[in-house]
């Protein structure tokens, strides 16, 4: 084997570290950008579904037929990612967060899946705000929901006080 001389220099080590950190940061930024675009796309799909269902009316005409048919057609056209449950979650994302500007780009689609499953708007907003403020992973959000953090605090404080704590 042909051995090439290796550079043994602290400046070289610093260069390797600098490049490694740049690559890691760039990957993190790219993942964040992709995730933000995914959440926005899913919110818009949910909006389109609700608008189609309601056709300008307060209530939907098509009911349970739309999601299964849409799932089949989109899956054939676009591939995976458009299951009935995923489309239902997109629809629910729009219904739970009807103003897109209120949807934080700091949270992933997986965070929103956890949040939209919470029926109580006050409780959902509490976990939403805490997820952002505390930089919770999806696992941590799920753990806090499972252990009932909101209800633990609610027994000792008024609901409004709990939300105001989240805005600190």
TORVEXPA-225600 format. One record per residue (C-alpha): x, y, z; residue number from 0. Coordinates in nm, 4 decimals, always signed. Layout:
# residues N
((X, Y, Z), NUM)
...
END
This chain:
# residues 168
((+0.0000, +0.0000, +0.0000), 0)
((+0.1060, +0.3475, -0.0807), 1)
((+0.1064, +0.5497, +0.2399), 2)
((+0.0560, +0.9192, +0.2017), 3)
((+0.1958, +1.1473, +0.4673), 4)
((-0.0647, +1.2720, +0.7118), 5)
((-0.0808, +1.6317, +0.8182), 6)
((-0.0151, +1.6605, +1.1896), 7)
((-0.0833, +2.0201, +1.2672), 8)
((-0.3157, +2.1966, +1.5110), 9)
((-0.4256, +2.4340, +1.2347), 10)
((-0.5263, +2.1343, +1.0244), 11)
((-0.7222, +1.9877, +1.3167), 12)
((-0.8985, +2.3220, +1.3558), 13)
((-0.9818, +2.3191, +0.9822), 14)
((-1.1356, +1.9712, +1.0083), 15)
((-1.3380, +2.0808, +1.3122), 16)
((-1.4522, +2.4016, +1.1399), 17)
((-1.5685, +2.2142, +0.8295), 18)
((-1.7419, +1.9459, +1.0406), 19)
((-1.9323, +2.2102, +1.2359), 20)
((-2.0330, +2.3902, +0.9159), 21)
((-2.1636, +2.0683, +0.7613), 22)
((-2.3607, +1.9819, +1.0773), 23)
((-2.5127, +2.3310, +1.0976), 24)
((-2.5988, +2.3307, +0.7272), 25)
((-2.7677, +1.9913, +0.7581), 26)
((-2.9666, +2.1191, +1.0566), 27)
((-3.0763, +2.4297, +0.8620), 28)
((-3.1758, +2.2163, +0.5635), 29)
((-3.3802, +1.9806, +0.7838), 30)
((-3.5538, +2.2786, +0.9447), 31)
((-3.6356, +2.4301, +0.6043), 32)
((-3.7703, +2.0981, +0.4731), 33)
((-3.9759, +2.0462, +0.7890), 34)
((-4.1236, +2.3979, +0.7727), 35)
((-4.2196, +2.3429, +0.4093), 36)
((-4.3755, +2.0054, +0.4982), 37)
((-4.5874, +2.1540, +0.7769), 38)
((-4.6994, +2.4391, +0.5505), 39)
((-4.7836, +2.1967, +0.2689), 40)
((-4.9819, +1.9727, +0.5050), 41)
((-5.1685, +2.2720, +0.6487), 42)
((-5.2606, +2.3859, +0.2966), 43)
((-5.3749, +2.0368, +0.1979), 44)
((-5.5946, +2.0374, +0.5078), 45)
((-5.7320, +2.3772, +0.4075), 46)
((-5.8091, +2.2557, +0.0541), 47)
((-5.9897, +1.9511, +0.1917), 48)
((-6.2024, +2.1562, +0.4317), 49)
((-6.2846, +2.4143, +0.1655), 50)
((-6.3821, +2.1416, -0.0814), 51)
((-6.5916, +1.9607, +0.1796), 52)
((-6.7764, +2.2734, +0.2790), 53)
((-6.8046, +2.4292, -0.0667), 54)
((-6.8749, +2.7628, +0.0976), 55)
((-7.1253, +2.6084, +0.3415), 56)
((-7.0874, +2.5854, +0.7167), 57)
((-7.1139, +2.2049, +0.6981), 58)
((-6.9662, +1.9467, +0.4629), 59)
((-7.1792, +1.7592, +0.2093), 60)
((-6.9432, +1.4757, +0.1192), 61)
((-6.8773, +1.3388, +0.4655), 62)
((-6.6777, +1.0182, +0.4922), 63)
((-6.6441, +0.9537, +0.1169), 64)
((-6.3925, +1.2266, +0.0382), 65)
((-6.0872, +1.1207, +0.2415), 66)
((-6.0742, +0.7553, +0.1235), 67)
((-6.1165, +0.8497, -0.2427), 68)
((-5.8676, +1.1358, -0.2156), 69)
((-5.6200, +0.9028, -0.0459), 70)
((-5.6450, +0.6482, -0.3288), 71)
((-5.6129, +0.9088, -0.6026), 72)
((-5.3260, +1.1049, -0.4453), 73)
((-5.1351, +0.7867, -0.3623), 74)
((-5.1653, +0.6718, -0.7238), 75)
((-5.0597, +1.0127, -0.8505), 76)
((-4.7966, +1.1143, -0.5939), 77)
((-4.6919, +0.8001, -0.4074), 78)
((-4.6808, +0.7411, -0.0328), 79)
((-4.7728, +0.9988, +0.2294), 80)
((-5.1408, +1.0368, +0.1516), 81)
((-5.3003, +0.7656, +0.3616), 82)
((-5.6508, +0.8216, +0.4960), 83)
((-5.5116, +0.8869, +0.8426), 84)
((-5.2492, +1.1301, +0.7147), 85)
((-5.5061, +1.3251, +0.5130), 86)
((-5.7375, +1.3293, +0.8149), 87)
((-5.4488, +1.4686, +1.0214), 88)
((-5.3817, +1.7382, +0.7614), 89)
((-5.7484, +1.8324, +0.7713), 90)
((-5.7424, +1.8397, +1.1503), 91)
((-5.4255, +2.0532, +1.1517), 92)
((-5.6104, +2.3148, +0.9506), 93)
((-5.9185, +2.2941, +1.1735), 94)
((-5.7135, +2.3202, +1.4955), 95)
((-5.4861, +2.5959, +1.3615), 96)
((-5.6996, +2.7836, +1.1054), 97)
((-5.4587, +3.0780, +1.0795), 98)
((-5.1289, +2.9606, +0.9329), 99)
((-4.9311, +3.2455, +1.0890), 100)
((-5.0039, +3.0863, +1.4273), 101)
((-4.8320, +2.7637, +1.3183), 102)
((-4.4752, +2.7776, +1.4419), 103)
((-4.1975, +2.6734, +1.2086), 104)
((-4.0096, +2.5609, +1.5201), 105)
((-4.2243, +2.2489, +1.5530), 106)
((-4.2164, +1.9449, +1.3292), 107)
((-4.5066, +1.7665, +1.1634), 108)
((-4.4666, +1.5003, +1.4325), 109)
((-4.5143, +1.7666, +1.7026), 110)
((-4.8332, +1.8783, +1.5317), 111)
((-4.9607, +1.5198, +1.5102), 112)
((-4.9319, +1.5037, +1.8900), 113)
((-5.0915, +1.8455, +1.9389), 114)
((-5.3913, +1.8036, +1.7085), 115)
((-5.4955, +1.4968, +1.9053), 116)
((-5.5674, +1.7195, +2.2069), 117)
((-5.9340, +1.8223, +2.2032), 118)
((-5.9150, +2.1032, +2.4583), 119)
((-5.7986, +2.4249, +2.2929), 120)
((-5.6556, +2.5596, +2.6197), 121)
((-5.4634, +2.2387, +2.6863), 122)
((-5.3459, +2.2156, +2.3241), 123)
((-5.2255, +2.5783, +2.3333), 124)
((-5.0421, +2.5137, +2.6590), 125)
((-4.8477, +2.2193, +2.5140), 126)
((-4.7936, +2.4076, +2.1869), 127)
((-4.6403, +2.7071, +2.3643), 128)
((-4.4374, +2.4945, +2.6051), 129)
((-4.3036, +2.2836, +2.3167), 130)
((-4.1706, +2.5992, +2.1560), 131)
((-4.0476, +2.7697, +2.4745), 132)
((-3.8827, +2.4588, +2.6181), 133)
((-3.7632, +2.3275, +2.2815), 134)
((-3.9258, +1.9915, +2.3523), 135)
((-3.8567, +1.6979, +2.1265), 136)
((-4.1605, +1.5009, +2.0102), 137)
((-4.0776, +1.2372, +2.2715), 138)
((-4.0644, +1.4998, +2.5471), 139)
((-4.3945, +1.6526, +2.4322), 140)
((-4.5560, +1.3081, +2.4376), 141)
((-4.4117, +1.2392, +2.7845), 142)
((-4.5392, +1.5702, +2.9215), 143)
((-4.8856, +1.5025, +2.7768), 144)
((-4.8864, +1.1450, +2.9099), 145)
((-4.7903, +1.2546, +3.2581), 146)
((-5.0586, +1.5247, +3.2469), 147)
((-4.8406, +1.8292, +3.3070), 148)
((-5.1235, +2.0606, +3.2048), 149)
((-5.3628, +1.9050, +3.4553), 150)
((-5.1005, +1.8990, +3.7301), 151)
((-5.0513, +2.2715, +3.6863), 152)
((-5.4237, +2.3337, +3.6387), 153)
((-5.4983, +2.1962, +3.9847), 154)
((-5.2677, +2.4529, +4.1380), 155)
((-5.3352, +2.7506, +3.9047), 156)
((-5.6118, +2.8999, +3.6970), 157)
((-5.6033, +2.7993, +3.3273), 158)
((-5.5272, +3.1577, +3.2234), 159)
((-5.2356, +3.1667, +3.4650), 160)
((-5.0994, +2.8474, +3.3115), 161)
((-5.1046, +2.9985, +2.9631), 162)
((-4.9500, +3.3223, +3.0869), 163)
((-4.6667, +3.1182, +3.2413), 164)
((-4.6035, +2.9727, +2.8977), 165)
((-4.5488, +3.3150, +2.7444), 166)
((-4.2536, +3.3995, +2.9711), 167)
END
